């Protein structure tokens, strides 16, 4: 029988029936329970990416070359250090601004998992502020680079 590796990222232990090792079984259950939430968030993110201004720049030769250069220069996730499933993330959402979209200083590399968790964190923070009666126009964490940079590993 072929032994499978634990599904927990970076764990080299052998997996049991649920796909996780003995150490990560409880975490595995939490991960599986949160999986539906993650899928829903992915769907919301996908809807955001369908906006016209996103399509406007993402399919250009300029973006494809810039993205390729960024990924070649930074072959690891800036948060966890992984080297697979890498994406280029806009630190300050461009919201249609061509200058922000193509600004190299506004781009970092993240793996899909970290990119998703960061997007979810920012959405939760924004929702918290809105539920406290603060509108997005007053305090918008998605446009506050200082909040974001405080959580990113630089080395």
C-alpha positions in Angstrom: 0.0 0.0 0.0 1.3 3.4 -0.9 1.6 5.9 2.0 0.3 9.4 1.3 1.8 12.5 2.8 -0.2 14.7 5.2 -2.3 17.3 3.4 -1.2 20.0 5.9 1.2 22.4 4.0 4.8 21.5 4.7 4.1 18.4 6.8 6.2 15.4 5.8 4.4 12.9 8.0 2.3 10.0 6.6 -1.4 10.6 6.4 -4.2 8.6 7.9 -7.7 8.0 6.6 -8.8 11.6 6.5 -5.6 12.7 4.6 -3.9 14.3 7.7 -1.3 12.8 10.0 -2.0 12.3 13.7 -0.6 15.7 14.6 -2.8 17.6 12.2 -6.0 15.6 12.4 -7.8 18.3 14.4 -6.4 21.0 12.2 -7.5 18.9 9.2 -11.1 18.9 10.5 -11.0 22.7 11.0 -9.6 23.1 7.5 -12.3 20.8 6.0 -15.0 22.7 7.9 -13.7 26.0 6.6 -13.4 24.7 3.0 -16.9 25.8 2.1 -16.3 29.3 3.4 -13.2 29.5 1.3 -15.1 28.3 -1.8 -17.7 31.0 -1.2 -15.0 33.6 -0.8 -13.3 32.4 -4.0 -16.6 32.9 -5.8 -16.9 36.4 -4.5 -13.3 37.1 -5.6 -14.0 35.7 -9.0 -17.0 38.0 -9.3 -14.8 40.9 -8.5 -12.3 39.8 -11.2 -15.1 39.8 -13.8 -15.3 43.6 -13.6 -14.5 45.3 -16.9 -11.5 47.3 -15.5 -9.9 44.1 -14.4 -10.2 42.5 -17.8 -8.9 45.7 -19.4 -5.4 45.2 -18.2 -5.0 41.5 -17.3 -5.1 40.3 -20.9 -2.5 42.8 -22.2 1.0 41.9 -23.3 2.3 44.5 -20.9 0.8 42.8 -17.9 1.8 39.3 -18.9 5.4 40.4 -19.3 5.4 42.4 -16.0 3.9 39.4 -14.2 6.4 37.1 -15.7 9.3 39.4 -14.6 7.9 39.7 -11.1 7.6 36.0 -10.7 11.1 35.4 -12.0 12.6 38.0 -9.7 10.6 36.7 -6.7 10.2 33.0 -6.9 8.8 32.5 -3.4 5.6 33.6 -1.6 6.3 36.8 0.4 4.3 35.5 3.4 5.1 31.7 3.7 8.0 31.2 1.4 6.3 28.5 -0.8 7.5 28.3 -4.4 4.4 26.8 -6.0 1.1 28.2 -7.2 2.4 31.7 -7.2 0.3 34.8 -8.0 1.1 38.5 -8.3 -0.8 40.5 -5.7 -1.6 44.3 -5.8 -0.8 45.6 -2.4 -3.1 48.6 -2.9 -6.1 47.6 -5.1 -5.9 49.4 -8.4 -9.6 49.7 -8.8 -9.1 50.5 -12.5 -6.1 52.8 -12.1 -3.6 52.0 -14.8 -0.8 53.6 -12.8 -1.4 51.4 -9.8 -2.0 48.3 -11.9 1.4 48.4 -13.5 3.3 49.9 -10.6 6.1 47.4 -9.7 6.3 48.8 -6.1 2.6 47.9 -5.7 3.2 44.2 -6.6 4.2 41.3 -4.4 4.3 37.6 -5.0 2.0 35.3 -2.9 1.0 31.7 -3.2 -2.7 31.0 -3.9 -3.3 30.1 -0.3 -1.7 33.2 1.2 -3.4 35.4 -1.4 -6.8 34.0 -0.5 -6.2 34.3 3.2 -5.0 37.9 2.8 -8.0 38.8 0.7 -10.3 37.2 3.2 -8.7 39.1 6.1 -9.1 42.4 4.3 -12.7 41.6 3.5 -13.4 40.7 7.1 -11.7 43.9 8.3 -13.7 46.0 5.9 -17.0 44.3 7.0 -16.1 44.9 10.6 -15.7 48.6 10.0 -18.9 48.8 8.0 -20.8 46.9 10.8 -19.5 49.5 13.3 -21.1 52.3 11.3 -18.0 53.4 9.6 -18.5 53.5 5.9 -15.9 52.3 3.4 -15.5 55.9 2.2 -14.2 57.0 5.6 -11.8 54.1 6.4 -11.0 51.7 3.6 -8.4 49.0 4.7 -8.2 47.8 1.1 -6.6 51.2 0.2 -4.4 51.4 3.3 -0.9 50.1 2.5 0.3 50.5 6.1 -2.2 48.0 7.4 -1.2 45.5 4.8 2.6 45.9 5.1 2.5 45.3 8.8 1.6 41.6 8.1 3.9 40.8 5.2 7.3 39.1 5.7 10.0 41.0 3.9 12.7 38.4 3.9 
